[in-house]
Amino acid sequence: MTRLGDSVQRGLALLGQDLSSDTVVRQLMEETGSRRYLDLGDLSAEEQATLIASRAVEVLPSVDRLAAEIVSAREAGRGLRVKLGIDPTAADVHLGHTVPMIVLSRFQRMGHEVTLIIGDVTAKIGDPSGRSAERPPLTDEDIAANLSGYRDQVRPFLDFDRVRIRHNSEWLGGYTLPELIGVLARVPASSLLQREDFRTRLEAGHGLTMSELIYPVAMALDSAEIVADIELGGVDQLLNMQMGRRVMEVHGQRPQLIATMPLIEGTDGSGAKMSKSKGNYVGLRADADEVFGRIMSIPDRLMEPYLRAWTEWDDAEIALVLSRISEGTVHPMDLKRILAGEMVAVLHGADAAMAARAAFAARFSRGDFAGAGELPEVNLAEHGGEGVAHVLNGVLGFTPSASAGRRLARQNGLRLVLGTASGQRTVTVPESDAPRPLGEVVGEAVAGDRPDEVWLKAGRKLAVLRGW
């Protein structure tokens, strides 16, 4: 079995244990985290291609073709020439930017030749992909400032000591007009104007500059310069990367393969792409507690795409933990805490991840009601057999009558709040439950949650429940 296969087997064993246990979580984090540095050179060509495809939206023209290219490169005594281009348009980097970096790292650890192209010329044009308006041009000073610190921010995801870094000013800066015209003469204008973002802007009456039309061609020249075997990029870059194939053919080269990466939804769950401008991002410069808290804030449905995008978990491991959630043997909050820890660990280390986990647990075990002062208590051993509405009126005095308690429930103003180490969950008590024994209602609400605290909330009034 390969080194990766051995690690996955250990991971599967850990994922079958109690995932609320700090000890198990620490072991799992160290096991999966170690894969970021694992030599993948012992994988077969088919296994390598499958591992790359598992984190890509699509590999073009096919995964089988990628495996065949790996075999051909090996026979030639080299690795694939893998390209990723970045335009330094911002100084700060967030997790959304790291998705292709992680796949690039996999190629690197498989023994392939990784080239990171800094688009110091194309950044001045501005990538028009997905834009509803022209991007403001960048100056040399802007680009230099944005590049400063970029490497340090992304370093946890990529070994820069084993990357060839090229600036496309090396070849584009001296590209002559006759040379450019010679390439453009063989690129149909229809292939540029077919872009949906261009058509949308033109139909809306917005401007479209010639520099934006030329951008995909300029980016494609990067592929021709390094004779790329495969290029990585977000799905929004597909047309640009396809232009790379066309321009390479113009230069008499075999066209590159393409691996498109997913665009990751932001933490707010609105459906919008992770973006600093929308505030729905996790910055790579954020401290451990902030990273942990932002991941904990995501809706449950984002846990699977986040696991796929940013961790080194195998598909089998992800499938196992998701099946355990479906079966009810793992609580979604436990998985979210593991995911948050994984992200902190890669940025700040395992110790910082466990400290952030403990700090989050301590903060939320106190609950959001820590400033509410001394709260009245209801012991279920004594009052659990009494109706919820009766407890509100006769025990707590929160309502003038039991019928008032039922009216409050009818207005969705009666709730149970379950506080766990990973957050809080609110359960609305319907009017039909108002006459039922409080102990039964609480028992049904807490089943499977293992809360540290349970509160009964009637409007703005609050009581602590004991003995549940």
Phi, psi and omega in degrees: 000147180289165177300319179295319179300319177298317181295320179296321178297320177293321179296318179298322179296318179293322181290347175273358182263191182285107185275006171266353182279128178299323181296313179296316181298319179297315179297318179296316181298318180290324179294308182289326179294326181294339181292340179295344181241008186283132176292123181254016183291344180274000177282145175291167179301319179295319179294320178297313181298319179295320180295321177293314183295333182295340179246004178259154171288319182202144171246123184243136007280341179190163176292322178298321179295323177298314179300319180295322179293325177295317178298315181298318179296318179299318180296332178274001177078028179215177173259173174297147172270108187254129185244136166225126178254139176230137172260118184284077185265356180211153183279327183258145181244142176239175185303328180301330180285343188272352185304308178291334179298322181293319177291323176299321178297323178297314176303317181300314182284348173277351179099015181270167184266108186261128177237124176257116183260119177273116185276070182285346172266310182296333177296333179286335176280312181095122179293121181277358186301123176074007184272141175263355178207165181292138177283137177300137182292152178256148176266170175301323180294319178300314183296316180297319180294320181290327179289330181297122179088347181300315183299316180296324181292323185267349185308323180300342184255351186207135178277099184289343178289344181244024180243136170276122179252122179236147174253131185286357171292341180301324180246326181285332180298331181251013182288127184273160178298316177300322179297315181295317179298323179299324177284313183298331181296341181250013177245111181299136177299330181297328180290337176275319185279352179286348182300132183296321181295324177293314181298320180297316181294318181293319179295330180275359178083014180273162182282157176217118185269160177296327180296324178292324177295324183279340184311309181301326179290318178298318178294323180294328179297334176298317180296319180294324182297317183263001182051059185294141173271327179208143178240139175257149176181163178295160180300334178287350179262007187303314182295324176296318182288327175294327175296326176301319178298316182295314183291326176296322177295322177301325180273007178076020181256159174287128185295144182293156168279166182229135172236113181268137181258150180290150171267121190272132178292147181288169188292341184280352177072016182281348184099347180283148178298146177304127186204139177296323182295333180266353179071014184253040189237167172241108183285143180286346177265358181292149178285172187300316182295323181291317178300314181299314182295321180293320177292323180294340183277351186287152173293153184303327185295342181273353183297318181295309179297328178291319177300317181291323186284320195242351179253171175259023177294143175280156178304322180295325179291317179297317180298320181296312184290326177291325177291325178292326175294315179299324180283345181088008179271350173228132178278139180306326180295327178295319178293321180296323178293326176293316178300314179299319178295321178301318182290320177294320183299317182291330182271325188231355180102159183296322180298316179295325180295316180291325178293319178294323177298315180293319180295320179296317180298317181295320182295316184273343174289335174285337178084169177279002183253020183299332181266012184278356180082195180289122183257145174294152182238149174234121179269118183292337176297332182263321187241005184297336180276355182270151180297150181303312182297324179294320178297318179301320184271306190277333183259312184265334183070025181283333180231152181289344181199165177294324179295327177294326176295321178294321178297321179298318178296321180299330181268013181061030180259005181246123187219155166253134178245120182257118181257121178239174180297339184254009178140197182233148175230133181255131178244117178284130179269114182286164181301327181295338179269350183301323179278346185287157177302133182302319181299322179292316181298316180294318181301320178291325183288323186271352183305120177085353184266335183049054182289154175274329180220150173226130178242150171254122185243119178243102188063240178261001182268146190222141176221148177269135177259135180239154174078020181279000000 
